[in-house]
Amino acid sequence: MKVVIPGGTGQVGTILDRALTAAGHEVVVLTRRPSREREIPWDGRTLGAWAEAVDGSDVVINLAGRSVSCRYTPANLREMMDSRVQSTEVVGAAIAAAARPPRVWLQMSTATVYAHRFDAPNDEATGVIGGGEPGVPGYWGYSVRIARNWERAQERAETPGTRKVALRAAMVMSPDRGGVFDVLSWLARLGLGGPVAGGAQYVSWIHDRDFVRAVEFLIGRDDLAGPVNLAAPGPLPQRRFMRALRAAWGVPAGLPATAWMAEVGALAIRSDTELLLKSRRVVPGRLLDAGFAFEHVRWPDAADDLVRRRRGAARTVRPGFRERATGT
Ligand SMILES: NC(=O)c1ccc[n+]([C@@H]2O[C@H](COP(=O)([O-])OP(=O)(O)OC[C@H]3O[C@@H](n4cnc5c(N)ncnc54)[C@H](OP(=O)(O)O)[C@@H]3O)[C@@H](O)[C@H]2O)c1
């Protein structure tokens, strides 16, 4: 297959590019700063010569968007919104204009679209979309609006020859440097990986191999369209999530942090506490119904596997990936 990945230079794109290329597919990445073979320039906003790569491709997987690992200032939130909505609109326009449109367009979305809740898991059919939860900071609702507008931009695109799937992905855990597993592992190994604000908030996650397998599954299943949760079936409270990560690294204890301490820590690493404090309890209803079998269902087993791989052969890191992944 020919697979085009707009925004494919970051953490998730690196995982997909590596796996799909190894499986023998032709992968083309759209980026604002091409530096390697198979990378084509675009600006993420306007149609250009890059659209020729989409015409005649089999699959488009759009990952473009300003990193969410940043302070949620009004300017950054606006950029997070615009980069996602505009890139989705222009990818839709390229597909609509193609003489030979791709069979399927997988559009990144996020598990953050669901409400901050503890009582029950969110699947696609019964899950509660966020935005109206009482007692949470107002800007958390803006993150939900970003996700909804992002999905709406794909829904509105008129691409009758192309199946559209929105990937409501949880945190993708891979042993690569600069990704979320790397950051959490770093905290755990420093002895800082304890419960945050009590640690009752749920963490949804997906192992990188299952993420790739789910993407391949969705590419192959012509009967599946619309939003699909990409999350392991076993989300768990943050305190248990970090305890298992510490155990995988052989770190006996982790200092607990209050919400206030998390705020200071997030400020120090130029990130935002929403990423730590929002309860994301998301389960893969549609994938399981469709017969997808996860290889990593429980976090402790997944964490052991990731730590083993991280400790193994030195990883090849794409130039500049850490900077892009952390938004620095
Ligand atoms: N990582 C996760 O666990 C996870 C989970 C759920 C959802 N997501 C979403 O999935 C997508 C990919 O995640 P990721 O972790 O790979 O993100 P990432 O490392 O930040 O990469 C995103 C890519 O988007 C491009 N980009 C950034 N700002 C842009 C802009 N203003 N206009 C156009 N393109 C821009 C960048 O490519 P260039 O600089 O090369 O142009 C960058 O490599 C993101 O939208 C993220 O929100 C990620």
The ligand as a Gaussian input file, in Angstrom:
#p B3LYP/6-31G(d) Opt

LIG

0 1
 N        1.103000      10.694000      21.507000
 C       -0.035000      10.252000      21.999000
 O       -0.026000       9.402000      22.899000
 C       -1.366000      10.737000      21.437000
 C       -2.558000      10.242000      21.970000
 C       -3.764000      10.704000      21.453000
 C       -3.774000      11.634000      20.445000
 N       -2.603000      12.109000      19.958000
 C       -2.626000      13.085000      18.852000
 O       -2.031000      12.461000      17.731000
 C       -1.293000      13.405000      16.960000
 C        0.134000      12.932000      16.827000
 O        0.671000      12.760000      18.130000
 P        2.228000      12.850000      18.399000
 O        2.455000      12.473000      19.801000
 O        2.935000      12.139000      17.302000
 O        2.420000      14.415000      18.273000
 P        3.750000      15.222000      17.959000
 O        4.925000      14.373000      18.320000
 O        3.592000      16.553000      18.593000
 O        3.706000      15.349000      16.360000
 C        2.686000      16.052000      15.696000
 C        3.184000      16.535000      14.359000
 O        2.296000      17.564000      13.910000
 C        3.015000      18.492000      13.171000
 N        2.615000      19.853000      13.556000
 C        2.859000      20.513000      14.721000
 N        2.335000      21.748000      14.685000
 C        1.758000      21.873000      13.465000
 C        1.081000      22.931000      12.814000
 N        0.898000      24.123000      13.407000
 N        0.620000      22.713000      11.552000
 C        0.821000      21.534000      10.944000
 N        1.477000      20.501000      11.499000
 C        1.936000      20.672000      12.747000
 C        4.500000      18.321000      13.453000
 O        5.144000      17.975000      12.237000
 P        6.195000      18.958000      11.484000
 O        6.793000      19.852000      12.542000
 O        7.177000      17.985000      10.914000
 O        5.415000      19.678000      10.456000
 C        4.565000      17.182000      14.444000
 O        5.562000      16.242000      14.170000
 C       -1.401000      14.746000      17.696000
 O       -2.399000      15.505000      17.080000
 C       -1.802000      14.345000      19.118000
 O       -2.580000      15.332000      19.737000
 C       -1.386000      11.672000      20.427000

